[in-house]
Amino acid sequence: MINKLQDDTLCIEAWRERIGIFNNIVKENPKPETIRKELEALKVSAKINPHLTMRQIEGITARCDNYLNGTYGNTKTDENMNQQPQIKK
């Protein structure tokens, strides 16, 4: 049981560290081309980190890619806004 707890702790620490790095890189809303190298390096560091899960790696990669293509933080799209809430039966 201790190994599982240690693995979870390392996983959470690695995730929070990568998210913190991402937030620091983009906190002043720089132009994507000025931080491309930093975001690419962050994606690589996430992929090679043995403590992150595949979903966490995808999360970091998606944030970086979305920032680079200008869609990060723009969730109010027609597709998202047209979604109808599910009705409980």
C-alpha positions in Angstrom: 0.0 0.0 0.0 2.9 2.4 0.7 4.2 2.0 -2.8 0.8 3.1 -4.3 0.7 6.1 -2.0 4.2 7.1 -2.9 3.4 6.7 -6.6 0.3 8.8 -6.2 2.2 11.5 -4.4 4.9 11.6 -7.0 2.3 11.7 -9.7 0.5 14.6 -8.1 3.8 16.5 -7.5 4.9 16.0 -11.1 1.5 17.2 -12.4 1.4 20.3 -10.2 5.0 21.1 -11.1 4.2 21.0 -14.9 1.0 23.0 -14.5 2.9 25.6 -12.5 5.6 25.8 -15.2 2.9 26.2 -17.8 1.1 28.9 -15.8 4.3 30.8 -15.3 5.2 30.7 -19.0 1.8 32.1 -20.1 0.9 34.3 -17.1 1.5 37.5 -19.0 -0.2 36.3 -22.2 2.9 36.5 -24.4 2.6 35.9 -28.1 2.8 32.2 -28.9 5.9 32.5 -31.1 7.9 34.1 -28.3 7.4 31.1 -26.0 7.3 28.3 -28.5 10.6 26.8 -27.3 9.6 26.8 -23.6 6.2 25.2 -24.4 7.9 22.5 -26.6 10.4 21.8 -23.8 7.5 21.5 -21.3 5.8 19.0 -23.6 9.0 16.9 -23.8 9.5 17.0 -20.1 6.0 15.8 -19.5 6.4 12.9 -22.0 9.6 11.7 -20.4 8.5 12.0 -16.8 7.9 8.5 -15.4 5.4 9.7 -12.8 2.8 11.3 -15.0 -0.1 9.3 -16.4 -0.9 9.3 -20.1 -3.9 11.5 -19.4 -1.8 14.0 -17.6 0.7 14.0 -20.4 -2.1 14.6 -22.8 -3.4 17.5 -20.6 0.0 19.3 -20.6 0.5 18.7 -24.3 -3.0 19.9 -25.1 -2.6 23.1 -23.1 0.7 23.9 -24.8 -0.7 23.1 -28.3 -3.8 25.1 -27.6 -1.8 28.1 -26.5 0.4 27.9 -29.5 -2.6 27.7 -31.9 -4.5 30.5 -30.1 -7.3 28.5 -28.7 -6.2 28.2 -25.1 -8.9 29.7 -22.8 -11.4 30.2 -25.7 -14.0 27.6 -24.6 -17.0 29.7 -25.5 -17.4 28.3 -29.0 -20.7 27.7 -30.8 -20.1 24.0 -30.4 -19.7 24.3 -26.6 -22.5 26.8 -26.2 -25.0 24.8 -28.2 -24.7 21.7 -25.9 -27.9 21.0 -24.2 -27.8 19.8 -20.6 -28.7 16.2 -20.0 -32.2 15.7 -18.5 -32.3 13.2 -15.6 -35.0 10.6 -15.9 
